[in-house]
Amino acid sequence: MWPIVAMVVIVASSAVYAQQTRSENAASQGVRGEWEPSAGARAAAEVIDAAGLRAHIRFLADDLLEGRGPGSRGDQLAQLYISCQLEALGIEPAAKTDAGEPTWFQSVPLRGLTTQAPAMIDFRRSKPEQKQANVASDKSNSADTLSLRLLDDMMAISGKAEPTISIENAELVFVGYGIQAPEYDWNDFKQTDMRGKVLVVLNNDPADDPDLFAGKRRLYYGRWDYKYQMAAKLGAAGALIIHTTESAGYPYQVVRTSWSGEEFELASTQGPRTKLKGWLTEEAAQKLINFSGHNLQQLIDQAQSRDFKPVPLGVELSLEMQCTVREQMTGNVLGMIPGSDPKLSREFVVYTAHHDHLGMAETRDADGDNIFNGAIDNASGVASLLTIAKAMADLAERPKRSLLFAFVGAEEQGLLGSQHLALHP
């Protein structure tokens, strides 16, 4: 953790030095130099140091805060700590109470869903006589039912705030990346009727070809919440996202941890939702696709093209889950530095970081620990933003535009605090 913090400071210092060197070289050669930071900007940058970052991270990631799960005591302590730091810097509160009084805290009402799903989830071939082409290579798939283990092979979460969720004989369809993006001339669904079906979806978006989407830069189309939203929009019963470490940037254990226990949505959430939100490990996806008589790598290759069409897998899923629902509250912490220009001060430059993490696990690990401390994700981000806020507050001359420092909650649950802020600026 600390070497990363130090590296950030070193890289920032090196960037300033390199910028100055380029400007000096350009000036010595009689050509127009590049932009050079002002003396005030350089002085503000000197405020950023490893010790300050380390102190913020040490507090926010301490066991005392119990992993900063949404609505928890640790979540409230994190919000209080951030607001006190902003107040000490002389930064103004940017939220409003119901009575219109200034406050640091923007309330974010949540709805918590806890799902009880079967320990084993069965997939059946739609036609008993259907056999996979390479059945000899996997004798476990010679039967007409494939059973996957909850948690180890897949995750199954209720997508609706209802006591009982039932899916009966829902057909599985492989839909590639599950993206509909007219601006990129891309539609994985090709007007196929998805109502009542369970979509099997690749994580991320096509990233290998720079001519597709934004190349290696990940877009919102690649996020898991977009996949579930599209499935709901099309009337699907559910969606199963195939996780790979390469496509996600983190191992399946992170998915298992993040999607175990209570899941949250905005209490104001409306519109269509799927019954099932799920994940498959890469190994489980291989088994499922083989079971259907297809080859996963071949399907992935097909999905890289705009000509891709959904592939019915000839496999059905029946599933019943129980869901417990409760109301919960988290908050965004908002501070601002008003701009100095009478006109431009109505425009805001927003700096943001999320303050929440995953809370605590129900069971302890071999070391007796059950707290997800979240030092990197995202105590380090909060520390960075607090340090930036201090640098900005120390400027001799305020920026012309107003600055908003938004420490948002429930990011781990699908950018919920950010979504609430966007809906209620």
N, C-alpha and C positions, 0 to 999 in steps of 0.2 A: 504493500500500500504506500509506504512512505517514499520509496524510490520513484513511484509514479508521480507523486506530488512534487518531488524535487525536480523531476524531468519537466513537468509543466512549467515551473518557474524558470528553469534553465532555457527551455525552448523559447519562452516569451522574451527573456533577456537577449538571447541570441538573435531573435527576429528583429528586435529594436536595433541592436548593434549592426546587423547586416543591412538594415534599411538605411541607417546613418552612413555606413561605409559606401553603399551604392550612391547615395546623394552626394557625398564628398567627392567620389571618383568622377561622377558626372559633372560636378561643378568645376573640378580641376581640368576637365577636358573641354570646357566651354560649351557644354550642352545643357539643356533644361533638366534639372534634377527631379527625382521622384519625390513624393510627399515625405516630409520629415515631421515626426511628432513634435508638438510644442513643448516648451519647458514645463508647462503645467501637466501635460500628459505624461511626460517622463517622471515627474515628481509623484504623480498618482500611481504609476506603475511600480514605484519603489515601495509602496505600501504592501504589495503582494509578496508574501514570503512564506516559506514552508512552515514556520512555527505557528503562524496564525491559522493556516489551513489544517495543520495537525491537531490543534486544540479543538476546533469545531468538530472534526471527524471523531476525535476521541470521545467527546461527550455524546454526540448523536448515535454512535455505534456501540455505546456502552450497554451492558446487559440490563441496566436500570430501565432502559427504554423498551425492552422486551420486543425488539424487532420492528417497532413502529407500524404495526398492523392498523389498517383503517379503523378509526373509532376507538382504538384501545387507549389505555392510560399512556403508553409510550408515544402514541400518535399525538395526544394532547400535550405531553411534555415537550415534544419536538416543536410543535406550533408555538408554545409559550416561549421556548428558548429562542426561536427565530425572531419572534416579535420583540423580545427584550433586546436582542442584538441590534435590530433595526432602530429601535427607540434610542439606544445608546449612541448610535451614529447620527442622530438628528434627522433621520428620514421620516417622512410623514406617513401616517396610515392611509391606505388607499381604498379600503372597503367602507361600507355604510351599514349601520344597524337598521332595523325595521323603522326606527324613529328618525332615520336620516343622519344620525351622529357618526362621526369618523370612528373607525375601528380597524384593527389589523386583520380581523378574521372574516372571511366570507364563508358562511355555512354551506356545506355540500351534503344534502340529504341522500342517503344511500339505502338500498334494499339488499339485505344479505340472503343468499340462497345456499343451503347445505344439502347436498345430494347423497342419498343412499342408493347405490347401484349394486347389482349382483356381483359376487366375487368372480364368477365366470360368465362371459358373454358369448352367446352362440350365434354363429352365422350359418345359414343353410343354403344349399344350392336351390335355385328356383325350380330346376328340373332334376329329379333324383338320378336320371340316367346320364346327366352331364358329368364328365370327368375331365380333369386337367390333362393337358398334353404331356406333361412330364411327371405324371403321378409316380412313376417308378423311382424317381429321385427323392421323393418325400412321402414315405409310406403313411405318415400321420395324416395326410390329406386324402387318403383313398376313400374315407367315409364321406357321407353327404353332409356332415356337420363339422365346422371348425370352431373350436372353443379358444377364446383368448382371455388371459387373466387380467382383471382390473388392476391398475397400478403398474404391474410389471410389463404388460404388453400394450396397454391402452388406458386412456382416461375417458370417463363418461360422466358428463355433467349436465344437469337440467338447464335448458335454455329458457324455461318459463317459470314464473313464480306461482306454481300450482302444486297442491299436495301430492298428486299422483300424475306421473307422466307415462303414457303408454304409446308404444310404437308397435304396429302389427304388420308383419310381412312387407316391410319397406324395402324396395329394390335399391341396391347399391349401384351407383353410376360414377365412373372415374371422369372427372371434369378438368383434368390438367391443373392449371393454377387457379381455376375458378375466378377468372378476371373478366370483367366487361369494361373496356376502356376505349370509347369511341375516338378520343384524341390520338390514340396510338393504333387505331384501326385494328383493335383486338377484341375478340369475343369468343371465349372458350365454350359458351353455352349453345351458340348457333340455333337459337329459337327452339331448343329442345324443351319439352314439358318436364319440369323438375318437381312438380307438385307431389308431395307425399313421399319423395325419395330421400335416400341418404347419400350425400355427395362425398366422394373420396377425393381429397384435394391435396395438391403439392404445396408445401410451404414456400414463402417468398414469391418472387416473380422471375421470369427468365432473365438471368443476369450475365450469362456468358457472352452473349452477342451484343456489342455496343450499339447496334442499330435497333435493338428491341428495348422499348421502355427507356430507362436512363442508364443502361449499361450495368455496371456493378453497384451503382448507387441505389439503395433500397427505397422504393416508393411505398405510399400507404397501401397500394394494391397488394403488396407482399405481406402485410401484417395479418395476424390471425383474426383480429376482430373484423377486418374487412371481409374475410372469407365467410365468417358466420353471418355477417350482415347480408351478403349477397345470397347466401343460401336461404335466409329468411325472406328476403325480398322476392325470391322466385318460388316461395311456397314449399320449400323442401322440409322434410321432417327433421333432418339433421345434417351435420357435416363432420367428417373425420379427417383431420389434417395429418398428413404424413410428416413426422418430425425426422430430420436428419441433423446431426451436429454441424455439418457443413452449411446447410441452408439457413439454420437458425443462428449459428455462431455460439451456441452453448449446448451442452449435453442434455439428453432426455431427463436426467435427474432434476434439472431445473424446472422442466414442465411438470414433472410429477410433484415436486414440492409446491410450485405455484398454484396448481390446480387441485390440490388436496384440501379438504376442509371447506370453509365458507368462501363463496364467491360473491362479488358485489356488482351491482349495477346502479345507475342513478335512479332514485326513487321516482323521478319524473319520466322514466323510460316508457315510451309508447311505440306503437307500430308493430309490424310482424316480427315474430321471433321463432326460431327453430325449437323443437322439443329437445333435441340432443346437440350438445357441443362436445366434440371428442377429439382425441389425439391418438395416433398410432405410432409406435416405435418403428424404426426402419425395418427391423427384423419381423415384426408383426405384420407390417404392410407387405413384405415379401411373401409371407405365408398366405395372407388373404388374397393377394393377386394371383399367386400360384394356384390356390384353391379354386379361383374363378376360371382357371384355364388360360390365363394371360401371363405375360412376362413384365415385371415392373419396369425394368430398364427400357424395354421397348415402348412402354406407355410413356415413360418420362421423355424419351427421344421424340415421340410424336407430339408431345405437349410443347415443344420448343417452337412450333410453327403456327402461324396465323391460320393455317388450314386445319388445325386440329378440330376434331369433333368429339363430343362426349361418347364414352364407351360404356354401354351397359355391361355389368359384370356377371349377370346371371346368378347373383347371390342376394339373399334376403336377410333382414334383421328384424327380430321381434324382441322388444325390451320393455321392461317396466321398472321405473325408478320412483322413489319417494323423495319429497323435497320439503324441507323446513324453511320457512320464510320469516324474516324479522327486519324491522327498521333500524337503521344505524345512522350515525352522523360523523362526518369528518369535516375538514375545512381547508381552504386556501389561505395562506398568509400573504397579504398584499401591502407593499410599501412603495412610496414614490418620491422622486425628486422633481419638483415643478420646473419646467423649462423657463429660461430667462427671456425668451422672445414672446411678446404679447400675442402674436399670431401663431407661430410655430409651436408654442407651448400646448396647444390643443391636440397636437400629434404626439404619440407615445412610441418610444422604443422600448420593447418588452424584453426583459431578461428573465429566464425561467428555469427552474429545476424542481424536481419532485422530492418531497420530504418523507414519503412513506416507504415501507418495505414489506416483507412477507410475514412479520409477526413471529409467532411461535408454533412449532410442530406439536402434534398431540402426544407423540412419543419421543423419548430421549435417545440419542445415538450412543455408540459404545463409550464415548467419553462423558456421558451424562448430560450432554448439552441439547437443548431443544429451541434455542433462540437463533433466528436468522438476523444477524447483526446489521447487515447491509452497509458495510463501511464504504465499499466502492459504489454500490448501487443502493442509495444514492447520497449517503452522507458526504461523499467527496464532492458531489455536484452542489449540494447545499453550501458546503464550506467555500467552494469556488465562488458561488453567487454572493454570499455574504462578504467575501473579500473584495469582489468587484464593486459591490455596493459601497464599501468603505472607501475604495479608491475614488469612486465617483463623488461621494460626499465630501471628500477632502480637496476636490478641485477648487482652485482659487476663483474660477469663473464657471458658473453653472452652464451646462449645455443648453442650446437654444430650445431643443425639444424636451418634453418631459420624459422621465425614465420611470418605468414600472418594473418593480422586482416582484415576481410572482412565484411563490413557493407553493406548488400545487400538491393536492393529496390524491390518493387512490389511483396513482399512475399504473401500479402493478396490476390493477384490475381492468385495465383497458383505457387509460388516459382519461379517467372519469373527472378528476378535478379540472383538468384542462378543458374538457368538454363543457363542464358547468360554467367555467369562466368565460368561454367563448359565447355561450348562450346568455350569460348575464354579466356583460362587461361593466 
